[in-house]
Amino acid sequence: MTNPHEDIILDLVPLYFAGEASAASRDLVETYFSAHPPFAKAMRAAQVNSVPVSANASANGGMVAIKRIQSQLRWRASLMAIAIFCSILPFTIIFENNHVRYFMWRDSLATALFYSGVAAIAWIAVFVLSRRTNTS
């Protein structure tokens, strides 16, 4: 491979300037730079004008995003559990001697309405959190 294609060199240049290229890659880039001085000058000028980004910054940014998504999923699961529980609770019944002794909607309307309201709020929160998780 005596005359590598310019695209190969472009792939190696970031590693070369970061000091992470292998010895063979470093030699290949230096040989290409010496054979193509205008290209080498343009690459060095681009390196000077570029903003350095460390590998740790991008890795930490990825971990922050993962932690945020995990937190949103935990919240959504908790809210969904509350929504399901509070949706079912107003339909609580107690059987005694083969007949219904207690039905929350009939015997405790205020409590049934309270749990229905909590369920409605929880379902809305689940919907909003799901939309936020899917769009961000």
C-alpha positions as CSV (number, residue, x, y, z in Angstrom):
1,M,0.0,0.0,0.0
2,T,2.4,2.6,-1.2
3,N,-0.1,5.3,-2.2
4,P,-3.1,5.2,0.2
5,H,-6.3,6.9,-0.8
6,E,-7.0,10.3,0.8
7,D,-10.1,9.0,2.6
8,I,-8.0,6.5,4.5
9,I,-5.7,9.3,5.7
10,L,-8.7,11.5,6.6
11,D,-9.9,8.6,8.8
12,L,-6.5,8.4,10.5
13,V,-5.8,12.1,11.0
14,P,-7.9,12.5,14.2
15,L,-6.1,9.6,15.8
16,Y,-2.8,11.0,14.6
17,F,-3.3,14.4,16.1
18,A,-4.7,12.9,19.3
19,G,-1.6,10.8,19.6
20,E,-3.6,7.5,19.7
21,A,-2.6,6.2,16.3
22,S,-0.4,3.1,16.1
23,A,3.2,3.4,14.9
24,A,2.3,2.1,11.4
25,S,-0.7,4.5,11.1
26,R,1.5,7.4,12.3
27,D,4.2,6.5,9.7
28,L,1.5,6.3,6.9
29,V,0.1,9.7,7.8
30,E,3.5,11.3,8.0
31,T,4.5,9.8,4.7
32,Y,1.3,11.1,3.1
33,F,1.8,14.5,4.6
34,S,5.4,14.7,3.2
35,A,4.1,13.7,-0.2
36,H,1.2,16.2,-0.2
37,P,2.3,19.4,1.6
38,P,-0.9,21.4,0.8
39,F,-3.0,18.6,2.3
40,A,-0.8,18.5,5.4
41,K,-1.0,22.3,5.8
42,A,-4.8,22.2,5.6
43,M,-5.0,19.4,8.1
44,R,-2.7,21.1,10.6
45,A,-4.7,24.4,10.2
46,A,-7.9,22.5,10.8
47,Q,-6.4,20.9,13.9
48,V,-5.4,24.3,15.3
49,N,-8.9,25.7,14.7
50,S,-10.8,22.8,16.0
51,V,-12.2,22.5,19.5
52,P,-10.7,19.6,21.4
53,V,-13.2,17.1,22.8
54,S,-11.9,14.6,25.3
55,A,-13.1,11.0,25.1
56,N,-14.2,11.2,28.8
57,A,-16.5,14.1,28.0
58,S,-18.4,12.2,25.4
59,A,-18.5,9.0,27.6
60,N,-19.8,11.0,30.5
61,G,-22.4,12.7,28.4
62,G,-23.6,9.3,27.3
63,M,-23.8,8.1,30.9
64,V,-25.8,11.2,31.8
65,A,-28.3,10.5,29.1
66,I,-28.6,6.8,30.1
67,K,-29.2,7.8,33.7
68,R,-31.8,10.3,32.7
69,I,-33.7,7.8,30.6
70,Q,-33.5,5.2,33.3
71,S,-34.9,7.7,35.8
72,Q,-37.7,8.6,33.5
73,L,-38.5,4.9,32.9
74,R,-38.6,4.3,36.7
75,W,-41.0,7.2,37.2
76,R,-43.2,6.0,34.4
77,A,-43.4,2.5,35.8
78,S,-44.2,3.8,39.3
79,L,-46.9,6.2,37.9
80,M,-48.4,3.4,35.8
81,A,-48.6,1.1,38.9
82,I,-50.3,3.9,40.9
83,A,-52.7,4.6,37.9
84,I,-53.6,0.9,37.6
85,F,-54.1,0.4,41.3
86,C,-56.2,3.6,41.7
87,S,-58.3,2.7,38.6
88,I,-59.2,-0.7,40.0
89,L,-59.6,0.3,43.7
90,P,-63.0,2.1,43.3
91,F,-64.5,-1.2,42.1
92,T,-63.7,-2.9,45.4
93,I,-66.4,-5.2,46.6
94,I,-66.8,-7.5,49.6
95,F,-69.0,-10.6,49.4
96,E,-70.6,-12.0,52.6
97,N,-73.2,-14.8,52.8
98,N,-73.4,-14.9,49.0
99,H,-74.3,-11.3,48.5
100,V,-72.5,-8.1,48.1
101,R,-72.0,-6.5,51.5
102,Y,-69.8,-3.6,50.4
103,F,-69.3,-1.8,47.0
104,M,-67.1,1.3,47.1
105,W,-69.1,3.2,44.5
106,R,-72.3,2.6,46.5
107,D,-71.2,2.7,50.1
108,S,-68.3,5.1,50.0
109,L,-68.7,7.5,47.0
110,A,-66.3,10.1,48.3
111,T,-63.5,7.6,48.6
112,A,-64.3,6.1,45.2
113,L,-64.2,9.6,43.6
114,F,-60.9,10.4,45.3
115,Y,-59.2,7.3,44.0
116,S,-60.7,7.9,40.5
117,G,-59.2,11.4,40.6
118,V,-55.8,10.1,41.6
119,A,-56.0,7.5,38.8
120,A,-56.9,10.2,36.3
121,I,-53.9,12.4,37.4
122,A,-51.6,9.4,37.3
123,W,-52.7,8.4,33.8
124,I,-52.2,11.9,32.6
125,A,-48.7,11.9,34.2
126,V,-47.9,8.6,32.5
127,F,-49.0,10.0,29.2
128,V,-46.9,13.2,29.5
129,L,-43.8,11.3,30.7
130,S,-44.1,8.8,27.9
131,R,-44.3,11.6,25.4
132,R,-41.3,13.4,26.9
133,T,-39.3,10.1,26.9
134,N,-40.1,9.4,23.3
135,T,-39.3,12.8,22.0
136,S,-36.1,13.7,23.8
